[in-house]
């Protein structure tokens, strides 16, 4: 299982989601799947995929239809860095 490191912007987004009464269990389940490296579940349920362009090296998964999680795995330290969560518009304009 990978260690989890949170970016300050991610922590702020979590607080915002909690204020909006978002079902945090959905996010927790997705993060757990990444941390436990459950590749089949990530591909089928969360549509996990690598990003391109300026976000090369990052990955994205779909927690819900329009709720995304952008993350990066640093292989040298095996740390899962949760970068952002939000809708397509929130994350990519």
N, C-alpha and C positions, 0 to 999 in steps of 0.2 A: 504494500500500500504506500502511495506517495504521501509525503508531508504536504501540508497545505499552507500557503502563504497568501495573505490578503493585501491587495493594494489599498491605500487610503480611499481612493475614489470608489472602490467596490464596497467598502464598509459604509460609506455615505449612501450609496444606492440601496444597500440592504435596509438601512434605517428608513429610507423613503418608501420602500416596498412594504415594510412593516406598518408604517403609518397609513398606507392605502389598503391594509388588511389583505395583502397578497398571501396566497397559500404557500408558506415557506417550505413545506414538506416537498413540494415539487422541485424546488431549487436544491434542497438537501439531497434528494434522491439522485439528481443529475450529477452533483458534485461527487457524491459517493461512487457513482459509476465510473467517473473519470479517475478518482483517487485509487480505486481498486482495479483500474485498467480493464474493465469489462468491454472489450472491443465490439463484440457482437451486439450487445445491448446499446452501446453508443451509436453504432451504425444504423440499427433498425428502429429503435424507439426515439432516439434524439437526433438523428440525421447529422451526426458529427462529421465535420469535414475541415480540411486545411483552408486557410484564407490565402489570398494572393495580393500582389501589389504592395502597398505600404504596410499592410498587415501580414506580410509573409513571415512565417515562423509561429503565427498564432493559429488557433483553431476556434471553431464556432460550433455550438450545438443548439438545438431548438428545445427549450423546456416546454413551451407551448407553441402554437402556430405563430404568434407574433411576440414571443418572449424568448430572447436569445441570451446565451452565455458565451462570452469571448474569453479564452484562456490560453495559457502558454505553459508547456512543460519544459523545465530546464533540466536536461538530462544529466548534467554534471553534478547537480545536487539532488536530483529526483524530487524537486519541489514543484508542486502545482500552484501556479500563480493565477488567481482569479482576477481578471482584469475588469470586465464590465458585464452588466446584465441590463437588458432593456429591449425595446421593440426595434425593428429594422430602422424606423425613422429616428429613434433615439440614438442609435449607434452609428448609423451610416448616412444620416441626413436626408 
